[in-house]
Amino acid sequence: MHTQMPAASDPYALDWADKHLPAMVWTSHGGQETGRALAAVLLGEADPGGRLPQTWYRGDDELPHPLDYDIIKAGWTYQYHRAAPLYPFGHGLSYAEFAYGDLRLSSGTLATDGAVDVSMTLTNTGTRPGSEVVQLYVRGLNARYEAPRLRLADFRKVMLSPGESRELTFRLSAEHLAHWDVAGGAFSIDPGDYEVLVGRSAGDITQAAPITVSGPTPGPRVVVDRSTSAVDFDDHTGITLVDVTRTAGDAVAPASQAQPATLLFRSTDLSGAIRIEAEVAGLSAGKLEFLAGDRLLAEIPVPVTGCRYAWTTVAGDLKTSPEGIHDLQVNLHGDIRLAAFRFGSTV
């Protein structure tokens, strides 16, 4: 038996090893007893009970830049990575074999301040004792935001003898379904349809059950007569995050001067807006464009301020009255920075 035994805190590119070696053992920095522990696992004296705390990508997978911290847009981690990984988050094998069964929810509905019990049965169907890490995941269906493909809500490590079964119960609160709402600047639990899933890893889901969260439907984002931070976008194209000062604050800038950058703010209430002002800095002359859908609301020149930390306010009247709810698009042209903007209902 040929076994590869890497030891590190980060994933390896193991495509060749996965294809040609019958088994691999991985450990992080385990301290002085690492050698004894590995020997016990290799000799079958102990069950390999660990599970991967990160996604191990394939060597030919096109990954984003390692300093791209927008995990949603870039597709980082098991929550947002779209290609099949080499080894998924939570992956790990045992010398025993386990069967998952009888997934049950104490209720099919959940209030935004409530909780449900999630129960399932785990059975050791193998011929020797072993440990299994049962993983509980959740995900939103048809969400108004970019919901994670999966999100770990809880897990339980269980030791079972051959033929032994055990019922496990997880307490799932509505807080596990919350997401960061950029419009409100707080965690929010949207009503709607979700799934509760149980499996051996993020890539090996064995059972799923639907659940519905009840509560009031969130209203549109109100942007009139209040400041909106540029970094509180719902989606973007061609932007990079920058600092407002040398010590604090976040703003956005085009990633390339050759192409305009775009920010998208979904479902905004622009009723009553007649004017727009923005906090900007310009290393070269540029401009901002504000659109409601495909309708141009305003085009505002951005002057040279001489320094990326020299901020000024630019303003202009709207070309048309954007009554109602619209997806707001903001285009940035040139070597400029945008920290915030404000639609006004008065001059």
C-alpha positions as CSV (number, residue, x, y, z in Angstrom):
1,M,0.0,0.0,0.0
2,H,1.4,3.4,-1.0
3,T,0.3,6.2,1.2
4,Q,1.0,9.9,0.9
5,M,1.2,11.8,4.2
6,P,1.4,15.6,3.7
7,A,1.3,17.8,6.8
8,A,0.4,21.4,6.4
9,S,-2.3,23.9,7.2
10,D,-3.3,24.7,3.6
11,P,-4.5,22.5,0.7
12,Y,-2.2,20.7,-1.7
13,A,-2.6,20.2,-5.5
14,L,-3.0,16.4,-5.3
15,D,-4.5,15.5,-8.7
16,W,-1.8,13.1,-9.6
17,A,-1.8,11.4,-6.2
18,D,-5.5,11.1,-6.2
19,K,-5.4,9.3,-9.5
20,H,-2.4,7.0,-8.8
21,L,-2.3,6.3,-5.1
22,P,-4.8,4.0,-3.3
23,A,-4.8,6.0,-0.1
24,M,-3.7,9.3,1.4
25,V,-3.6,10.6,4.9
26,W,-3.4,14.3,5.7
27,T,-2.8,16.0,9.0
28,S,-2.3,19.6,10.0
29,H,0.4,20.5,12.5
30,G,-0.5,18.1,15.3
31,G,2.4,18.7,17.7
32,Q,4.7,16.1,19.4
33,E,2.3,13.2,19.1
34,T,1.8,13.5,15.3
35,G,4.0,10.6,14.5
36,R,2.3,8.2,17.0
37,A,-1.1,9.3,15.8
38,L,-0.3,8.8,12.1
39,A,1.2,5.4,12.9
40,A,-1.9,4.3,14.8
41,V,-4.1,5.4,11.9
42,L,-1.9,3.6,9.3
43,L,-1.8,0.4,11.3
44,G,-5.5,0.4,11.8
45,E,-5.3,0.9,15.6
46,A,-7.2,4.2,15.4
47,D,-9.9,5.4,13.1
48,P,-9.1,8.5,11.0
49,G,-11.7,10.8,12.5
50,G,-10.7,14.2,11.1
51,R,-12.5,16.1,8.4
52,L,-11.2,18.7,6.0
53,P,-11.7,22.3,7.4
54,Q,-11.4,23.8,3.9
55,T,-12.1,23.0,0.2
56,W,-9.3,21.3,-1.7
57,Y,-9.5,22.5,-5.3
58,R,-8.4,20.7,-8.4
59,G,-5.0,21.6,-9.8
60,D,-6.5,22.8,-13.1
61,D,-9.4,24.7,-11.6
62,E,-9.4,28.4,-12.5
63,L,-9.2,30.1,-9.1
64,P,-9.5,33.8,-8.4
65,H,-6.6,35.9,-7.2
66,P,-5.7,34.9,-3.7
67,L,-6.1,38.5,-2.5
68,D,-9.6,38.8,-4.0
69,Y,-11.6,38.8,-0.8
70,D,-15.0,39.0,-2.4
71,I,-15.8,35.4,-1.8
72,I,-19.2,35.6,-3.4
73,K,-18.2,37.2,-6.8
74,A,-14.9,35.3,-6.9
75,G,-16.4,32.0,-5.9
76,W,-14.2,31.2,-2.9
77,T,-14.9,28.5,-0.3
78,Y,-17.4,25.6,-0.5
79,Q,-20.2,28.2,-0.1
80,Y,-19.7,29.8,-3.5
81,H,-17.2,27.7,-5.5
82,R,-19.0,26.5,-8.6
83,A,-16.7,23.8,-10.0
84,A,-16.5,20.3,-8.4
85,P,-13.5,20.3,-6.0
86,L,-11.0,17.5,-5.6
87,Y,-12.0,17.1,-2.0
88,P,-15.0,19.0,-0.6
89,F,-15.2,20.9,2.7
90,G,-15.8,18.3,5.4
91,H,-14.4,15.4,3.5
92,G,-12.9,12.5,5.4
93,L,-13.0,8.7,5.4
94,S,-13.3,6.1,8.1
95,Y,-12.4,2.4,8.3
96,A,-16.1,1.8,9.2
97,E,-19.1,2.4,7.0
98,F,-22.2,4.4,8.0
99,A,-25.7,4.7,6.8
100,Y,-27.9,7.8,7.2
101,G,-31.6,7.5,7.5
102,D,-34.9,8.9,8.6
103,L,-34.3,12.7,8.4
104,R,-37.1,14.5,10.3
105,L,-38.0,18.1,11.2
106,S,-40.1,18.9,14.2
107,S,-41.9,21.5,12.0
108,G,-42.0,22.3,8.3
109,T,-42.2,26.0,9.1
110,L,-40.0,28.3,11.0
111,A,-40.5,31.9,12.3
112,T,-37.7,34.4,11.9
113,D,-37.2,34.3,15.7
114,G,-37.8,30.5,16.1
115,A,-36.1,27.1,16.0
116,V,-36.8,23.6,14.9
117,D,-35.3,20.2,15.9
118,V,-33.6,18.2,13.1
119,S,-33.3,14.5,13.8
120,M,-31.8,11.6,11.9
121,T,-30.5,8.1,12.5
122,L,-26.9,7.0,12.0
123,T,-25.9,3.3,11.8
124,N,-22.5,1.7,11.7
125,T,-23.0,-0.8,8.9
126,G,-19.3,-1.9,8.9
127,T,-17.4,-4.6,10.6
128,R,-15.3,-2.5,13.0
129,P,-15.8,0.5,15.4
130,G,-15.5,3.9,13.8
131,S,-16.2,7.6,14.0
132,E,-18.4,9.7,11.7
133,V,-18.8,13.4,11.6
134,V,-22.4,14.1,10.7
135,Q,-22.7,17.5,9.1
136,L,-25.9,19.7,9.0
137,Y,-26.1,22.2,6.2
138,V,-28.7,24.8,5.1
139,R,-29.4,26.8,1.9
140,G,-31.9,29.3,0.6
141,L,-34.0,28.6,-2.4
142,N,-34.9,31.4,-4.9
143,A,-33.3,34.0,-2.6
144,R,-33.3,37.7,-3.4
145,Y,-29.6,37.8,-2.7
146,E,-26.6,35.6,-3.8
147,A,-27.2,32.8,-1.3
148,P,-24.5,30.3,-0.5
149,R,-24.8,26.9,-2.3
150,L,-24.5,25.4,1.2
151,R,-23.7,26.7,4.7
152,L,-22.6,24.5,7.6
153,A,-25.1,25.0,10.5
154,D,-23.9,22.3,12.9
155,F,-22.0,19.0,13.1
156,R,-21.7,16.0,15.5
157,K,-18.8,13.5,15.8
158,V,-20.1,10.1,16.7
159,M,-18.4,6.9,17.7
160,L,-20.3,3.7,16.9
161,S,-19.7,0.0,17.2
162,P,-20.5,-2.4,14.4
163,G,-24.3,-2.6,13.9
164,E,-24.9,0.2,16.4
165,S,-27.4,2.9,15.6
166,R,-28.0,6.3,17.3
167,E,-30.5,9.0,16.8
168,L,-29.0,12.5,16.6
169,T,-30.9,15.7,17.1
170,F,-29.7,19.1,16.1
171,R,-31.4,22.4,17.3
172,L,-31.6,24.6,14.2
173,S,-32.4,28.2,15.0
174,A,-33.5,30.8,12.4
175,E,-30.3,32.6,13.0
176,H,-28.5,29.9,11.0
177,L,-30.5,31.1,7.9
178,A,-29.5,34.8,8.3
179,H,-27.4,36.7,5.7
180,W,-25.8,40.1,5.9
181,D,-28.2,42.6,4.4
182,V,-26.1,45.3,2.7
183,A,-29.2,47.6,2.5
184,G,-29.9,47.5,6.2
185,G,-26.3,47.1,7.5
186,A,-27.4,44.1,9.7
187,F,-28.0,40.4,9.5
188,S,-31.5,39.6,8.1
189,I,-33.6,36.4,7.9
190,D,-35.7,36.5,4.8
191,P,-39.0,34.6,4.6
192,G,-39.2,32.0,1.9
193,D,-38.2,28.4,1.0
194,Y,-35.0,26.8,2.4
195,E,-33.5,23.3,2.6
196,V,-32.0,21.5,5.5
197,L,-29.4,18.9,4.5
198,V,-27.4,16.2,6.2
199,G,-24.3,14.6,4.8
200,R,-20.8,13.3,5.1
201,S,-19.3,16.5,3.6
202,A,-20.4,19.5,1.5
203,G,-20.0,17.2,-1.5
204,D,-21.7,14.1,-0.1
205,I,-25.2,15.1,0.9
206,T,-27.3,12.1,1.9
207,Q,-30.7,13.6,2.8
208,A,-32.6,16.9,2.5
209,A,-35.8,18.3,3.8
210,P,-37.7,21.5,2.9
211,I,-38.5,24.2,5.4
212,T,-40.4,27.5,5.0
213,V,-39.5,30.6,7.0
214,S,-42.5,32.8,7.7
215,G,-42.5,36.5,8.2
216,P,-42.9,39.9,6.5
217,T,-41.4,40.3,3.0
218,P,-38.5,42.7,3.0
219,G,-39.3,46.0,1.3
220,P,-37.2,47.7,-1.4
221,R,-34.0,49.5,-0.6
222,V,-34.7,53.2,0.2
223,V,-32.0,55.4,-1.2
224,V,-33.7,58.8,-1.3
225,D,-32.7,61.4,1.3
226,R,-30.1,59.0,2.9
227,S,-26.5,58.2,2.2
228,T,-25.6,54.9,0.5
229,S,-22.1,53.5,0.8
230,A,-20.7,52.5,-2.5
231,V,-19.4,49.2,-1.1
232,D,-22.9,48.2,-0.1
233,F,-23.6,47.0,-3.7
234,D,-25.5,43.8,-4.6
235,D,-23.3,43.0,-7.6
236,H,-20.4,44.5,-9.4
237,T,-18.3,44.3,-12.5
238,G,-14.7,45.5,-12.9
239,I,-14.3,47.2,-9.5
240,T,-11.7,47.0,-6.8
241,L,-12.1,47.9,-3.1
242,V,-10.0,50.8,-1.9
243,D,-9.5,52.7,1.3
244,V,-11.1,56.1,2.1
245,T,-8.3,57.2,4.4
246,R,-5.0,55.6,5.4
247,T,-6.6,54.2,8.6
248,A,-10.4,53.7,7.9
249,G,-13.2,53.4,5.5
250,D,-14.0,51.5,2.3
251,A,-14.7,52.8,-1.2
252,V,-14.7,51.5,-4.8
253,A,-12.6,52.2,-7.9
254,P,-12.4,50.8,-11.4
255,A,-10.0,47.9,-11.5
256,S,-8.8,49.1,-14.9
257,Q,-8.8,52.6,-16.4
258,A,-9.4,51.0,-19.8
259,Q,-12.9,49.8,-18.8
260,P,-15.7,51.4,-16.8
261,A,-16.7,49.7,-13.5
262,T,-20.3,49.0,-12.7
263,L,-22.1,48.8,-9.3
264,L,-25.6,47.3,-9.1
265,F,-28.1,48.1,-6.3
266,R,-31.2,45.9,-6.7
267,S,-34.8,46.9,-6.0
268,T,-34.2,50.5,-5.0
269,D,-37.0,52.9,-4.2
270,L,-36.2,56.1,-6.1
271,S,-39.6,57.8,-5.6
272,G,-39.3,61.6,-5.2
273,A,-35.6,61.8,-6.2
274,I,-34.7,65.0,-8.2
275,R,-31.0,65.3,-7.4
276,I,-27.9,63.2,-6.8
277,E,-24.7,64.0,-5.0
278,A,-21.6,61.8,-4.5
279,E,-18.4,61.7,-2.4
280,V,-15.5,61.2,-4.9
281,A,-11.8,61.4,-5.3
282,G,-10.1,61.7,-8.7
283,L,-6.5,61.0,-9.8
284,S,-7.6,61.9,-13.3
285,A,-10.8,63.5,-14.7
286,G,-13.6,61.0,-14.9
287,K,-17.4,60.7,-14.6
288,L,-20.2,58.9,-12.8
289,E,-23.3,57.6,-14.5
290,F,-26.5,56.7,-12.6
291,L,-29.1,54.6,-14.4
292,A,-32.5,53.2,-13.4
293,G,-32.6,50.0,-15.5
294,D,-31.5,51.2,-18.9
295,R,-32.6,54.8,-18.4
296,L,-29.9,57.4,-17.7
297,L,-30.7,59.5,-14.6
298,A,-27.6,61.6,-14.4
299,E,-24.1,62.0,-15.7
300,I,-21.7,63.8,-13.3
301,P,-18.1,64.9,-14.1
302,V,-15.5,64.0,-11.4
303,P,-12.7,66.5,-11.2
304,V,-9.0,65.8,-10.4
305,T,-8.6,66.1,-6.6
306,G,-4.9,65.5,-6.7
307,C,-4.8,62.6,-4.2
308,R,-6.6,59.4,-3.7
309,Y,-7.4,60.6,-0.1
310,A,-8.6,64.0,-1.2
311,W,-12.4,63.7,-1.3
312,T,-14.9,66.2,-2.7
313,T,-18.7,66.3,-3.3
314,V,-20.1,66.4,-6.8
315,A,-23.7,66.9,-7.6
316,G,-26.3,67.3,-10.3
317,D,-30.0,67.3,-11.1
318,L,-31.7,64.2,-12.5
319,K,-32.6,64.2,-16.2
320,T,-35.8,62.3,-15.4
321,S,-38.0,61.5,-12.4
322,P,-37.4,57.8,-11.6
323,E,-40.7,57.0,-9.7
324,G,-41.1,53.5,-8.3
325,I,-38.8,50.6,-7.8
326,H,-35.8,50.1,-10.0
327,D,-32.4,48.3,-10.2
328,L,-30.0,51.1,-9.8
329,Q,-26.7,51.0,-11.8
330,V,-23.7,53.2,-11.2
331,N,-20.9,53.3,-13.8
332,L,-17.5,54.7,-12.9
333,H,-15.3,56.0,-15.7
334,G,-11.6,56.9,-15.3
335,D,-9.1,56.8,-12.4
336,I,-11.7,57.8,-9.8
337,R,-13.0,56.6,-6.4
338,L,-16.5,56.6,-5.1
339,A,-17.2,56.4,-1.3
340,A,-20.9,57.1,-1.1
341,F,-23.9,58.8,-2.9
342,R,-27.2,60.3,-1.9
343,F,-30.4,60.9,-3.9
344,G,-32.2,64.0,-2.7
345,S,-35.8,65.0,-2.9
346,T,-35.1,68.7,-2.5
347,V,-32.6,71.0,-4.1
